[in-house]
Amino acid sequence: MSDSLFTVLAPMAGYTDFAFRAICRDYGVGLTVTEMVSSKALVMGNTLSRRMLYRADTDKPCFCQIFGHEPEVMADSVLIDEVAAYEGVDINMGCPVRKIVSSGDGSALLEDPSLASRCISAVKKAIGDKPLSVKFRLGVSDSERAVYFTEMCRDSGADFVTVHFRTRRQMYSGDADYTLLPQLARVGIPIIANGDVTSRDKCARLLDMGASGVAVGRGALGRPYIFAELADKPFEFDTFAAIERHSQLLSEIFEERVVANEMKKHVAAYLKGKRNGKVVVTEVMCAHTPEQVLQPCREFFDTYPELRYIR
Ligand SMILES: Cc1cc2nc3c(=O)[nH]c(=O)nc-3n(C[C@H](O)[C@H](O)[C@H](O)COP(=O)(O)O)c2cc1C
């Protein structure tokens, strides 16, 4: 399986920043995707949105994920230099967050396949030969229209789809239900399977069921080495070095206070499950500078060196 396993780092707003994506690269992830960016904000020249598209040179191939519901705006957004610099585009049609859905974006498009189709076609026309993917959920409250939606993506010009095998109603709870995977795989567009992928066994099962690859979300948080694990490749993960590198990378574009704030959630993820890690996380929560984030981590790993390396 290892040679043929195609892995994707699933986009996660607030987490899959350019620094985390660069670290996942070290462990062999096949494709990364940016955090979702509003096509409208991009077109309106919002500097924060454009800044979110900063990337490390090594982070290739990476797709830019956009959300929106106006075909022309979405098509215009992918022509902006910062977006065009990416190797491909991914359209978010799965986000269940109320604010996004009530604006007609994300998983709201599951309810309007005709508009979704026009969005996909418009973006495909704009990006030409570059690959386009669509990420969506099984449905709103059931999976009845999942096959139809997959066919629609295929017919509208998507090159592959990433399916989160939960419904919008499930949000992030309950297990991902892969019952429909074989049927979706028969539609004739590559399916990247997403939802609770954390083991090699699971990957093998999903590939057997017809998936062309897997996308890992929460399973990668604090564990960027999961991509090496899934591919059965040897690796050594130095947790403190990763924390330090993550912070240094963020410092390339953010001021100290922002880096410290961003690092808080990442440190919580890197230390999750480690004995006495919570004490450090509590201390890090009060940090105002990167050094105030790093110092308690350094002391922690000096005290418990056996918790620092994972191989
Ligand atoms: C904190 C968080 C942020 C997310 N942000 C996005 C996003 O920006 N775009 C997107 O398509 N999905 C987003 N997702 C969904 C994930 O990409 C993925 O579909 C979901 O977490 C299921 O995969 P998992 O079980 O491997 O975590 C997010 C999920 C989480 C937990």
PDBQT file of the ligand as one rigid body, heavy atoms in Angstrom, charges set to zero:
ROOT
HETATM    1  C1  LIG A 401     -10.568  23.342  13.353  1.00  0.00    +0.000 C 
HETATM    2  C2  LIG A 401     -11.048  22.859  12.022  1.00  0.00    +0.000 A 
HETATM    3  C3  LIG A 401     -11.039  23.715  10.944  1.00  0.00    +0.000 A 
HETATM    4  C4  LIG A 401     -11.490  23.298   9.690  1.00  0.00    +0.000 A 
HETATM    5  N1  LIG A 401     -11.438  24.157   8.635  1.00  0.00    +0.000 NA
HETATM    6  C5  LIG A 401     -11.767  23.708   7.403  1.00  0.00    +0.000 A 
HETATM    7  C6  LIG A 401     -11.589  24.536   6.262  1.00  0.00    +0.000 A 
HETATM    8  O1  LIG A 401     -11.106  25.674   6.349  1.00  0.00    +0.000 OA
HETATM    9  N2  LIG A 401     -11.977  24.036   5.055  1.00  0.00    +0.000 N 
HETATM   10  C7  LIG A 401     -12.497  22.759   4.918  1.00  0.00    +0.000 A 
HETATM   11  O2  LIG A 401     -12.817  22.367   3.803  1.00  0.00    +0.000 OA
HETATM   12  N3  LIG A 401     -12.639  21.965   5.972  1.00  0.00    +0.000 NA
HETATM   13  C8  LIG A 401     -12.274  22.398   7.200  1.00  0.00    +0.000 A 
HETATM   14  N4  LIG A 401     -12.358  21.545   8.265  1.00  0.00    +0.000 N 
HETATM   15  C9  LIG A 401     -12.791  20.149   8.044  1.00  0.00    +0.000 C 
HETATM   16  C10 LIG A 401     -11.585  19.228   7.812  1.00  0.00    +0.000 C 
HETATM   17  O3  LIG A 401     -10.917  19.571   6.617  1.00  0.00    +0.000 OA
HETATM   18  C11 LIG A 401     -12.020  17.766   7.726  1.00  0.00    +0.000 C 
HETATM   19  O4  LIG A 401     -12.937  17.641   6.673  1.00  0.00    +0.000 OA
HETATM   20  C12 LIG A 401     -12.683  17.270   9.009  1.00  0.00    +0.000 C 
HETATM   21  O5  LIG A 401     -11.967  17.675  10.148  1.00  0.00    +0.000 OA
HETATM   22  C13 LIG A 401     -12.824  15.739   8.984  1.00  0.00    +0.000 C 
HETATM   23  O6  LIG A 401     -11.557  15.130   8.893  1.00  0.00    +0.000 OA
HETATM   24  P1  LIG A 401     -10.830  14.497  10.200  1.00  0.00    +0.000 P 
HETATM   25  O7  LIG A 401     -11.802  13.530  10.825  1.00  0.00    +0.000 OA
HETATM   26  O8  LIG A 401      -9.588  13.849   9.661  1.00  0.00    +0.000 OA
HETATM   27  O9  LIG A 401     -10.540  15.639  11.126  1.00  0.00    +0.000 OA
HETATM   28  C14 LIG A 401     -11.946  21.966   9.522  1.00  0.00    +0.000 A 
HETATM   29  C15 LIG A 401     -11.933  21.095  10.612  1.00  0.00    +0.000 A 
HETATM   30  C16 LIG A 401     -11.488  21.517  11.840  1.00  0.00    +0.000 A 
HETATM   31  C17 LIG A 401     -11.484  20.536  12.995  1.00  0.00    +0.000 C 
ENDROOT
TORSDOF 0
